[in-house]
Amino acid sequence: MIVDVSKKILIVGLGLLGGSYARVLKRFGFHISAITKEQSSIEYALNEGIIDEGSTDLDEKIIGGADLVIFALYPHVFVEWIKDNQKLLKSGALITDVTGVKRSIVYKIQDMLRTDVEFIPAHPMAGREVSGVENSSDKLFSGANYIVTPTEKNTPEAITTCLELGRLLGFSNVTTLSPQEHDEMIGFLSQLTHCIAITLMTCNDKENMEKFTGDSFRDLTRIARINDLMWSELFVANKDALLNQMDMFMDKFKELRAMLESEDIDAMRKMMRHSTERRALFDKK
Amino acid sequence: MIVDVSKKILIVGLGLLGGSYARVLKRFGFHISAITKEQSSIEYALNEGIIDEGSTDLDEKIIGGADLVIFALYPHVFVEWIKDNQKLLKSGALITDVTGVKRSIVYKIQDMLRTDVEFIPAHPMAGREVSGVENSSDKLFSGANYIVTPTEKNTPEAITTCLELGRLLGFSNVTTLSPQEHDEMIGFLSQLTHCIAITLMTCNDKENMEKFTGDSFRDLTRIARINDLMWSELFVANKDALLNQMDMFMDKFKELRAMLESEDIDAMRKMMRHSTERRALFDKK
């Protein structure tokens, strides 16, 4: 399936990400439908003109009519949905997702899925500190990464379609990784950083610190404001990779502590120069 | 001494901070002089009109003429300067500084200082990733904290003058702390955050990570680009307080690791809610 505007797209889970998908895709002229929990989300999206139809029920006409179904749900809800409702999908439908962890759901879903439907997993690396379709934006994906994580079960056509979807959505960098590579990378770049931020934010309850806070502390704790339901699930779903990254971080932190304790200025300066050089790689291009 | 514009101000060390002091104070009409290492810094500042005179030598007329002397030097250079050159200071001069650690220099300097000169310590909590007078700015202090850390040896008049200087410079929050309180606070809010950033930046050398880096990793590592000479000295100068903060952080990080390993979702969610609530306190007002 090539993504052309005659295709019908269904978004299951109309929150920040699902709503932002709808906003961008509607502009291209696709027929967009949505299934979500809250009637207020459907009404908001209809009023904004970013969906053509929507329901809080398992509307068989909507689900059965969709050529491309995008699941923007929590990992375990996504798995449950497929188990319970995949019978409603159209034969030949392509399904994809936005889940931030891959190994723990990709194989589970591909293994249980009907053979006349294909699941091509993807992770749009975009988000905000706020949630809900009311905060969705068609600018959310500019500058961000979209990663497709195909397995041996995927067809070249589905991979191509999913990459094309990422480009249509406006992601600046659209690429593929294996589920394993993805989960290691996300364990380091995203999950470990959230672990550090919430630890820093909770390790010292001394009062009045906020009066003296400068930009560096604020930068390191911006993501300490966190959706506890979602992130605890994502951490557990990537447990082995994240534990491994936490251990790598802790080992290096202990090295630095030992340098400080022994006042080994040369070793500290070497580590700082390494840090400075490596950070230059990560500047926004 | 009350800061009025008939007073002559000398800045020793004309870098980013010293230059920014000069920029702001010159605007009020003070006579500003500078002693610094590089002739090019003096020439730049004269051309910009932010100092009236300057020298790379220990110019006795300049030093002996100053009513207020601001030391913007590395901690050990500051201590050496006072030891070697305090004889050149005018009787009755008030001296202050910009040093980011306090206990390790404040008592040393106050103990060795001539009795007809007073040292009132201060820490302007402002900086950038770049250095040098060429990067100085009269906007550097807006939104930032200025902390005076008096001891029993200081006179009320000197404390008042130093607080007034902080307000003149344009700091948004001007306050006092004891040297001990200051060093604990800075160990947590500034030094620990730098330790975390350089650790995160150096703990995983896997290639191509930068291709997938999002805002959260960039935020946590912005300060991983670090002046190794200055920060290694500051770390060692505040060693006990920083080691203590590093241990508090590590203990909490290990707690989180244990929650993840045992998949204790409830405990993780509780920690995340605590983090979210506490972070709200630290929002920019």
Interface residues (C-beta under 8 A of the other chain):
Chain A: M125 A126 A144 N145 I147 N173 T175 E184 M185 F188 L189 S190 L192 T193 H194 C195 I196 A197 I198 T199 L200 M201 T202 C203 N204 D205 K206 M209 E210 K211 F212 T213 G214 S216 F217 R218 D219 L220 T221 R222 I223 A224 R225 I226 N227 D228 L229 W231 S232 E233 F235 V236 K239 L242 L243 Q245 M246 D247 M248 F249 M250 D251 K252 F253 K254 L256 R257 L260 E261 E263 I265 M268 R269 K270 M271 M272 R273 H274 S275 T276 R278 R279 A280 L281 F282 K284
Chain B: M125 A126 A144 N145 I147 N173 T175 E184 M185 F188 L189 S190 L192 T193 H194 C195 I196 A197 I198 T199 L200 M201 T202 C203 N204 D205 K206 M209 E210 K211 F212 T213 G214 S216 F217 R218 D219 L220 T221 R222 I223 A224 R225 I226 N227 D228 L229 W231 S232 E233 F235 V236 K239 L242 L243 Q245 M246 D247 M248 F249 M250 D251 K252 F253 K254 L256 R257 L260 E261 E263 I265 M268 R269 K270 M271 M272 R273 H274 S275 T276 R278 R279 A280 L281 F282 K284
